[in-house]
Amino acid sequence: MTASNRYDVPRMKILCESMCEPPLIELSNPKYCLNMLVDLKKNNCVNLFETCIGIVSSHVHRVIDTPTFVLLSKTRPDIIEDI
């Protein structure tokens, strides 16, 4: 998805998002999703970002004490507000 933004290939981003979303939902791993949020926001991957926010929100009790969550709280409060 980074490459699609860098080289301005929007169809690549759409394809990547459509291929990534079903396995992401099936895995429903909040720690993995938490790690992806910054890149998804930076690359404007709205659908995957919302999917990850939903998964993290549903399992916030599992990630709230992780180093990633603490770091996001300090460096990206805008993302934490979405959760």
C-alpha positions as CSV (number, residue, x, y, z in Angstrom):
1,M,0.0,0.0,0.0
2,T,2.9,2.3,0.6
3,A,4.1,1.6,-3.0
4,S,0.6,2.4,-4.3
5,N,0.8,5.9,-2.7
6,R,4.4,6.5,-3.6
7,Y,3.9,5.7,-7.3
8,D,0.3,7.0,-7.4
9,V,-1.3,3.7,-8.4
10,P,-4.7,3.8,-6.7
11,R,-6.0,0.6,-8.2
12,M,-3.1,-1.2,-6.5
13,K,-4.3,0.1,-3.1
14,I,-7.9,-0.9,-3.8
15,L,-6.7,-4.4,-4.7
16,C,-4.4,-4.7,-1.7
17,E,-7.2,-3.6,0.7
18,S,-9.7,-6.0,-0.8
19,M,-7.3,-8.9,-0.5
20,C,-6.2,-8.0,3.0
21,E,-9.5,-7.4,4.7
22,P,-11.0,-10.9,4.8
23,P,-8.0,-12.6,6.4
24,L,-7.7,-9.7,8.8
25,I,-11.2,-10.2,9.9
26,E,-10.8,-14.0,10.1
27,L,-7.7,-13.7,12.3
28,S,-9.2,-11.0,14.5
29,N,-5.8,-10.4,16.1
30,P,-5.9,-7.1,18.0
31,K,-2.2,-6.9,18.6
32,Y,-1.4,-7.3,14.9
33,C,-4.1,-4.7,14.1
34,L,-2.7,-2.3,16.6
35,N,0.7,-2.5,15.0
36,M,-0.8,-1.7,11.6
37,L,-2.9,1.3,12.5
38,V,-0.1,4.0,12.0
39,D,0.8,2.7,8.5
40,L,-2.8,2.4,7.5
41,K,-3.6,5.9,8.6
42,K,-0.5,7.3,6.9
43,N,-1.4,5.5,3.6
44,N,-5.0,6.6,3.8
45,C,-6.3,3.0,3.8
46,V,-9.7,3.9,5.2
47,N,-11.4,0.5,5.0
48,L,-8.6,-1.5,6.6
49,F,-8.0,1.2,9.2
50,E,-11.7,1.0,10.2
51,T,-11.5,-2.8,10.3
52,C,-8.5,-2.7,12.5
53,I,-10.1,-0.1,14.8
54,G,-13.1,-2.3,15.2
55,I,-11.0,-5.3,16.1
56,V,-8.8,-3.4,18.5
57,S,-11.9,-1.8,20.1
58,S,-13.5,-5.1,20.6
59,H,-10.4,-6.5,22.4
60,V,-9.0,-3.3,24.0
61,H,-8.6,-5.1,27.3
62,R,-6.0,-7.4,25.6
63,V,-3.9,-4.6,24.2
64,I,-4.2,-1.7,26.6
65,D,-1.1,-2.7,28.6
66,T,1.1,-3.5,25.6
67,P,4.1,-1.3,24.7
68,T,2.6,-0.5,21.3
69,F,-0.6,0.8,22.9
70,V,1.4,2.9,25.4
71,L,3.6,4.3,22.5
72,L,0.5,5.1,20.4
73,S,-1.1,6.9,23.4
74,K,1.9,9.2,23.5
75,T,2.8,9.6,19.9
76,R,-0.5,9.2,18.0
77,P,-3.4,10.3,20.3
78,D,-5.5,10.8,17.2
79,I,-5.5,7.1,16.6
80,I,-6.2,6.2,20.2
81,E,-9.2,8.5,20.0
82,D,-10.6,6.4,17.2
83,I,-10.4,3.3,19.4
